[in-house]
């Protein structure tokens, strides 16, 4: 299993729109292969910064989503509300926890 952090800065006044898009994408993903769960977090000191934390079976499942028409459709429609370039990080569970 992998965990992915997707980081976004949203233009002021578009926070509700972004949160709505997140719900749509999460609903779409819940019907697909390899997706486990996702949560949306809002930065405490800068409320227009968000992190989407998601869990996937493996990197391939996540990358299949990133290459999908659905992902490109959402990112294209969100270009007007996102400031700068979104970024992501993929995390793997360490097999040597506590060592």
PyMOL commands that set and color helices and strands:
alter all, ss='L'
color gray80, all
select helices_A, chain A and resi 15-29+59-66+69-78
alter helices_A, ss='H'
color red, helices_A
select strands_A, chain A and resi 2-10+35-42+49-56+82-92
alter strands_A, ss='S'
color yellow, strands_A
deselect
rebuild
show_as cartoon
